[in-house]
Amino acid sequence: MTASPAAKAAKAARAAAPPSSGERPAPTTGPAGPAGSAARPARRWWRGVAAPAAVLVVLALLPYSALEIPVLLDGPVNSPGSLQLLALCLVFGGLALGYDLMFGRTGLLSFGHALYVAGGAYGTQLAMTELGLGLLPAIGLALAGGTAAAVLLGAVSLRGLALGGIGFAMVTLAFAQAGSIWVQRNPGGLTGGEEGLPLHTGAVPDALVGVQNTANVYWLALAYLALTAAVVWTAVSRPVGRVWQGIRDNEQRVSVLGYDPFRHKLGVFVLASALGVLGGAMHLLVTAGATPRSSTPEFTLTLLVMVVLGGSGTRWGPLIGGVLFTFLDQRLAVLASSDLVHGLPGILRAPLSEPMVVLGTLFVIAVYAAPGGIASIRRSLTWRRGEEAR
């Protein structure tokens, strides 16, 4: 039976349409038959195991490198200042990756993720100072308490979805704001108010204290990032990850298929919050203190910007966005007070002396250049090469 002209036109339009941000472009060239089939598992193995392992090895060896990178770093890669900056980037890469479980994978826009990050930092610190626990028991107690709070507050927040996604966002924002106010009020002198709390080094192993042990703190931050990536990537590749994606795309269809959207959304909320609590404990160790900024809704907004910058719902995007945003945020602040900027004409010195102005400008440029995030650039180039090869 011959297709109608309208059907042929529709088929041609679908073939010419570019892939969406969540789709992989169809291969247009490459080996066919058994050889091509054998190459696909090899590529999947490289992307799923070998590539992350190679990146992990390279990052683990950085403390042994004396390479100097002018402008980007103030000293050699293995200097304490450089390693502390890189460790902070790794922590935020893990935090952004965990936050993307809700936002990019399930479509839940939470403005309260900072509550759990601050809970990890302040909870670990108070467990060491007030309860006399060591570092690992303190982190374990903070993780247990933060997870229990996530179950309770997550169940309450998800009921706000009856008002739509904005209801969930507003309820989580209210909880985060309450937590931030509590931290800044400094009840009983527990939180230190606006000054925060310095790290209680007496309960921390000697291998993690002091400038001479910055490499060990860096490796600990790398271990947190590796653990977060392993948990997130494993979860999204399992059937539950496909249910999360189904909830993001069409929650009603998921319900029709017999799955409970509320239970799955609560599960991803608790998992992301638990990773945030653990990240808060790592942030405490890397920055040597708990700061009230980590409890504010602005902190969550920063994580959202990192995810969007890197590419929400992608494998590497949130990690790249978290690392890149943190690095630029720290380095632009140093650049703003440098002699190089002070020696520029006023028309250039004024904007460059405000790091957030520069960072905001770069973010706008990145959004226009890569609407799907940095991780979408490779997919776009692959699709364009395929179109040119036709």
Phi and psi in degrees as a GROMACS rama.xvg file:
@    title "Ramachandran Plot"
@    xaxis  label "Phi"
@    yaxis  label "Psi"
@TYPE xy
-80.1692  133.194  THR-2
-71.7152  149.738  ALA-3
-74.0336  159.67  SER-4
-58.5984  -35.7748  PRO-5
-64.9903  -41.1028  ALA-6
-65.0316  -41.4  ALA-7
-62.4869  -39.6803  LYS-8
-65.8068  -40.5965  ALA-9
-64.828  -40.2217  ALA-10
-64.719  -40.0374  LYS-11
-65.8947  -37.5245  ALA-12
-66.0796  -39.7251  ALA-13
-65.8884  -36.4057  ARG-14
-68.8288  -31.2683  ALA-15
-86.6118  -16.1216  ALA-16
-69.2237  140.14  ALA-17
-72.3457  154.137  PRO-18
-68.6688  148.873  PRO-19
-73.8668  172.952  SER-20
-63.7063  -24.534  SER-21
-98.2644  2.46921  GLY-22
-109.914  152.281  GLU-23
-95.2883  136.379  ARG-24
-64.5247  142.304  PRO-25
-67.8995  136.782  ALA-26
-65.2643  134.959  PRO-27
-106.158  -23.53  THR-28
-135.041  168.093  THR-29
130.913  170.266  GLY-30
-67.1045  143.537  PRO-31
-109.541  166.622  ALA-32
78.5907  -156.327  GLY-33
-59.791  -36.5601  PRO-34
-63.2322  -43.2382  ALA-35
-66.0336  -37.5738  GLY-36
-65.2981  -35.965  SER-37
-71.4651  -29.6029  ALA-38
-73.3849  -30.4732  ALA-39
-63.9127  -46.8696  ARG-40
-60.0858  -33.4107  PRO-41
-65.4241  -41.4323  ALA-42
-66.13  -40.5555  ARG-43
-64.1946  -38.6483  ARG-44
-64.3614  -40.5649  TRP-45
-64.5614  -46.3363  TRP-46
-70.1789  -35.5558  ARG-47
-86.0907  -30.5451  GLY-48
-125.011  -54.6107  VAL-49
-67.1381  -45.0223  ALA-50
-63.0404  -49.3986  ALA-51
-60.0327  -37.4003  PRO-52
-65.3138  -39.8866  ALA-53
-65.0178  -42.9019  ALA-54
-63.0892  -41.1743  VAL-55
-62.6345  -42.335  LEU-56
-63.8111  -44.2766  VAL-57
-61.35  -45.9518  VAL-58
-65.1421  -36.3531  LEU-59
-68.3555  -26.1922  ALA-60
-88.9561  -7.0231  LEU-61
-57.9202  -38.1362  LEU-62
-62.5176  -11.5731  PRO-63
-95.7904  -1.19218  TYR-64
-97.6541  131.118  SER-65
-101.995  19.8382  ALA-66
-63.6279  135.432  LEU-67
-104.865  131.733  GLU-68
-122.456  94.946  ILE-69
-56.672  149.198  PRO-70
73.5785  -49.6665  VAL-71
-70.8589  -37.9292  LEU-72
-132.497  147.978  LEU-73
-78.3653  -19.5134  ASP-74
-149.419  -168.04  GLY-75
-58.7514  158.749  PRO-76
-58.3842  -37.0018  VAL-77
-90.7219  12.6205  ASN-78
-74.7299  152.635  SER-79
-55.8181  -41.2848  PRO-80
-64.0869  -43.4006  GLY-81
-66.8614  -42.9413  SER-82
-66.4158  -35.4917  LEU-83
-66.1996  -39.4869  GLN-84
-64.9269  -44.8538  LEU-85
-65.318  -36.9677  LEU-86
-63.8542  -40.3189  ALA-87
-63.8924  -39.323  LEU-88
-62.1062  -41.1449  CYS-89
-65.3677  -39.696  LEU-90
-62.1608  -45.2111  VAL-91
-71.2738  -28.9815  PHE-92
-61.7943  -41.1115  GLY-93
-68.5963  -39.6697  GLY-94
-63.5415  -42.6281  LEU-95
-65.6969  -38.5339  ALA-96
-64.3335  -40.236  LEU-97
-68.7969  -39.6777  GLY-98
-64.5136  -32.5688  TYR-99
-67.3873  -18.4917  ASP-100
-56.41  -40.6686  LEU-101
-80.5375  -52.5426  MET-102
-74.7593  -52.7646  PHE-103
-83.5894  -32.8332  GLY-104
-91.5617  -32.6108  ARG-105
-117.673  -13.1015  THR-106
81.6501  21.5704  GLY-107
-97.6799  114.589  LEU-108
-91.5302  102.703  LEU-109
-104.84  134.074  SER-110
-104.947  13.4437  PHE-111
-118.349  15.2313  GLY-112
-64.5822  -28.1262  HIS-113
-61.6302  -26.6265  ALA-114
-57.9753  -38.8155  LEU-115
-82.3226  -32.7611  TYR-116
-64.1675  -46.6603  VAL-117
-64.6719  -36.3108  ALA-118
-60.9977  -37.81  GLY-119
-67.0889  -41.023  GLY-120
-71.4731  -55.0509  ALA-121
-69.7331  -36.382  TYR-122
-63.0964  -43.7076  GLY-123
-65.0346  -43.3325  THR-124
-63.4192  -46.1802  GLN-125
-70.1217  -32.5689  LEU-126
-65.2058  -32.3972  ALA-127
-77.3641  -41.8833  MET-128
-83.1269  -40.4658  THR-129
-91.1439  -31.5936  GLU-130
-105.053  -8.61574  LEU-131
71.4661  23.9767  GLY-132
-83.1039  156.652  LEU-133
-76.1861  177.576  GLY-134
-61.5469  -52.1522  LEU-135
-64.446  -46.8491  LEU-136
-60.9794  -35.068  PRO-137
-65.9927  -42.7919  ALA-138
-63.7934  -40.9425  ILE-139
-62.6566  -40.9429  GLY-140
-67.4286  -42.6538  LEU-141
-63.2394  -38.7594  ALA-142
-66.1543  -42.3698  LEU-143
-65.1068  -44.9956  ALA-144
-65.3099  -41.4743  GLY-145
-66.0429  -37.4867  GLY-146
-66.5785  -41.9876  THR-147
-63.0052  -41.0012  ALA-148
-64.9275  -36.6543  ALA-149
-65.4564  -36.7719  ALA-150
-63.2591  -46.0235  VAL-151
-69.7682  -54.6409  LEU-152
-69.111  -31.7841  LEU-153
-65.4193  -40.7244  GLY-154
-63.033  -40.2938  ALA-155
-68.4882  -44.0144  VAL-156
-65.0249  -39.3802  SER-157
-68.2879  -22.0432  LEU-158
-65.7528  -23.5243  ARG-159
-68.1243  -13.003  GLY-160
-67.0215  -13.1766  LEU-161
-61.85  -23.0502  ALA-162
-94.853  6.01525  LEU-163
99.2174  176.469  GLY-164
-58.6563  -31.102  GLY-165
-66.2051  -29.995  ILE-166
-65.2203  -44.4235  GLY-167
-62.0197  -43.5346  PHE-168
-61.8544  -41.792  ALA-169
-70.8636  -36.0678  MET-170
-68.4132  -43.9437  VAL-171
-64.3754  -35.4078  THR-172
-63.4301  -40.349  LEU-173
-63.0504  -42.976  ALA-174
-63.8582  -42.8197  PHE-175
-65.698  -39.5377  ALA-176
-65.3219  -40.0556  GLN-177
-62.3379  -43.0324  ALA-178
-64.0266  -39.5825  GLY-179
-65.207  -41.5842  SER-180
-63.5311  -41.2042  ILE-181
-61.715  -41.5453  TRP-182
-64.6474  -43.3064  VAL-183
-75.5082  -23.3914  GLN-184
-72.9578  -19.8833  ARG-185
56.645  59.359  ASN-186
-66.9296  126.099  PRO-187
63.9403  16.6  GLY-188
69.7387  20.4924  GLY-189
-79.4034  -36.7768  LEU-190
-101.411  -11.1129  THR-191
79.6254  1.199  GLY-192
60.3916  -137.405  GLY-193
-69.2028  -18.7286  GLU-194
-83.126  -21.3224  GLU-195
77.3487  -165.276  GLY-196
-127.575  129.366  LEU-197
-73.5387  152.088  PRO-198
-61.3651  131.692  LEU-199
-80.3012  90.8998  HIS-200
-69.9024  -17.3375  THR-201
-63.9928  -26.6839  GLY-202
-99.9676  -0.3358  ALA-203
-97.844  137.302  VAL-204
-54.7273  144.307  PRO-205
-59.1206  -26.4179  ASP-206
-68.4626  -12.1882  ALA-207
-112.298  9.17069  LEU-208
-117.893  136.427  VAL-209
100.154  154.607  GLY-210
-62.7298  -34.393  VAL-211
-67.7934  -14.5832  GLN-212
-108.746  20.5583  ASN-213
-60.2917  -33.1255  THR-214
-62.0134  -37.6137  ALA-215
-66.6803  -38.2105  ASN-216
-65.6933  -38.7145  VAL-217
-60.4049  -46.648  TYR-218
-64.4619  -33.7417  TRP-219
-66.193  -41.5849  LEU-220
-63.5538  -38.3067  ALA-221
-65.2503  -38.2162  LEU-222
-63.6548  -38.8039  ALA-223
-63.4793  -43.6336  TYR-224
-62.7  -43.405  LEU-225
-63.7308  -41.4818  ALA-226
-64.0508  -44.9829  LEU-227
-61.9944  -45.2638  THR-228
-62.0508  -41.8071  ALA-229
-63.5268  -42.4436  ALA-230
-66.5374  -47.2831  VAL-231
-66.0352  -50.6309  VAL-232
-65.9386  -35.4356  TRP-233
-68.4223  -42.8485  THR-234
-63.9969  -44.1979  ALA-235
-73.064  -18.2076  VAL-236
-87.5705  -8.75799  SER-237
-89.3218  169.085  ARG-238
-54.4537  -33.9955  PRO-239
-64.679  -31.9206  VAL-240
-65.7943  -35.3316  GLY-241
-71.0774  -30.9684  ARG-242
-66.6534  -41.9736  VAL-243
-58.9804  -43.8056  TRP-244
-64.0919  -38.2245  GLN-245
-63.1499  -38.5332  GLY-246
-63.3405  -40.965  ILE-247
-64.3534  -39.7244  ARG-248
-83.4346  -42.8134  ASP-249
-160.711  91.9301  ASN-250
-64.711  -35.4502  GLU-251
-63.4489  -38.8267  GLN-252
-65.4871  -37.3663  ARG-253
-61.7227  -41.0347  VAL-254
-63.8457  -40.8423  SER-255
-63.3599  -32.1108  VAL-256
-77.1153  -3.18012  LEU-257
100.441  4.84462  GLY-258
-91.9763  151.212  TYR-259
-95.7604  102.767  ASP-260
-59.2006  -38.6085  PRO-261
-61.7621  -45.0517  PHE-262
-64.5429  -40.4323  ARG-263
-71.4068  -37.1993  HIS-264
-68.2597  -38.4346  LYS-265
-65.0288  -39.2391  LEU-266
-61.3257  -45.5433  GLY-267
-70.2387  -32.6429  VAL-268
-64.157  -44.9969  PHE-269
-67.3338  -41.6834  VAL-270
-63.5082  -46.241  LEU-271
-63.7288  -38.2866  ALA-272
-67.1439  -40.4981  SER-273
-62.3413  -41.4424  ALA-274
-65.0821  -33.4463  LEU-275
-67.148  -39.6717  GLY-276
-61.4262  -46.4081  VAL-277
-63.3395  -38.0908  LEU-278
-65.8942  -34.6162  GLY-279
-63.0769  -39.3369  GLY-280
-64.3683  -40.0994  ALA-281
-66.6163  -37.6917  MET-282
-62.8131  -38.2925  HIS-283
-59.1862  -43.56  LEU-284
-72.6335  -40.215  LEU-285
-69.9  -42.0166  VAL-286
-90.9554  -3.91049  THR-287
60.9033  37.3082  ALA-288
170.524  161.483  GLY-289
-103.105  124.227  ALA-290
-112.003  143.554  THR-291
-63.5252  -20.4528  PRO-292
-60.7537  -31.6817  ARG-293
-69.9134  -8.49176  SER-294
-100.584  -4.84658  SER-295
-85.6432  153.309  THR-296
-59.8907  -26.372  PRO-297
-62.7258  -30.207  GLU-298
-64.7456  -42.9357  PHE-299
-63.8224  -40.1753  THR-300
-61.4563  -36.2547  LEU-301
-62.8042  -42.4  THR-302
-62.2906  -39.2848  LEU-303
-62.3927  -42.24  LEU-304
-62.7386  -41.2412  VAL-305
-59.6431  -44.7407  MET-306
-64.77  -45.8384  VAL-307
-64.9798  -39.4782  VAL-308
-62.5821  -43.6423  LEU-309
-79.5162  -34.245  GLY-310
124.548  101.488  GLY-311
-69.5012  144.893  SER-312
75.1038  11.7367  GLY-313
-109.25  168.015  THR-314
-71.1472  -51.5996  ARG-315
-101.983  -15.1907  TRP-316
-55.7587  -56.5456  GLY-317
-58.269  -37.7065  PRO-318
-63.6695  -47.6879  LEU-319
-63.3553  -43.018  ILE-320
-62.4662  -41.3404  GLY-321
-64.9575  -43.9063  GLY-322
-66.6308  -47.083  VAL-323
-66.5426  -45.6991  LEU-324
-61.3879  -45.3608  PHE-325
-64.2267  -41.9653  THR-326
-62.4302  -47.285  PHE-327
-64.9352  -39.7801  LEU-328
-59.3502  -43.2838  ASP-329
-73.9088  -44.231  GLN-330
-73.6952  -34.8172  ARG-331
-66.1906  -32.331  LEU-332
-64.8882  -38.4771  ALA-333
-69.4309  -41.8142  VAL-334
-63.613  -35.4382  LEU-335
-62.4921  -30.3879  ALA-336
-100.64  11.0874  SER-337
-83.8966  161.779  SER-338
-65.9767  -28.4022  ASP-339
-59.9736  -44.9848  LEU-340
-73.1094  -39.0104  VAL-341
-65.2755  -23.0934  HIS-342
-87.6792  -1.24122  GLY-343
-82.051  160.69  LEU-344
-60.443  156.631  PRO-345
-57.3148  -36.2218  GLY-346
-65.6488  -25.1669  ILE-347
-97.2852  -34.0463  LEU-348
-65.5054  -36.8179  ARG-349
-61.0491  -52.3992  ALA-350
-71.5991  -36.3779  PRO-351
-71.4575  -19.5679  LEU-352
-82.3876  -3.89269  SER-353
-112.287  98.3977  GLU-354
-56.6773  -38.1719  PRO-355
-68.4038  -29.8326  MET-356
-65.9902  -46.0238  VAL-357
-64.1723  -44.7719  VAL-358
-64.3013  -40.7843  LEU-359
-63.9871  -39.5395  GLY-360
-63.9736  -43.7927  THR-361
-63.2115  -37.0477  LEU-362
-66.6691  -42.2464  PHE-363
-62.6189  -43.0686  VAL-364
-61.6235  -42.4586  ILE-365
-64.733  -38.4921  ALA-366
-64.7207  -40.9421  VAL-367
-73.077  -35.6305  TYR-368
-74.8603  -35.077  ALA-369
-138.324  83.3185  ALA-370
-58.0557  -29.2204  PRO-371
-89.2993  8.06134  GLY-372
96.5309  170.364  GLY-373
-60.0072  -36.5026  ILE-374
-66.119  -17.6882  ALA-375
-83.4665  -11.2926  SER-376
-62.6849  -44.7879  ILE-377
-62.4361  -41.8832  ARG-378
-64.1449  -39.046  ARG-379
-65.0595  -41.6402  SER-380
-65.7267  -39.416  LEU-381
-62.8789  -42.5034  THR-382
-65.5537  -39.7151  TRP-383
-66.5718  -39.3493  ARG-384
-63.744  -37.9049  ARG-385
-65.3162  -38.4798  GLY-386
-66.2547  -39.0534  GLU-387
-69.2391  -27.4276  GLU-388
-79.1007  -12.263  ALA-389
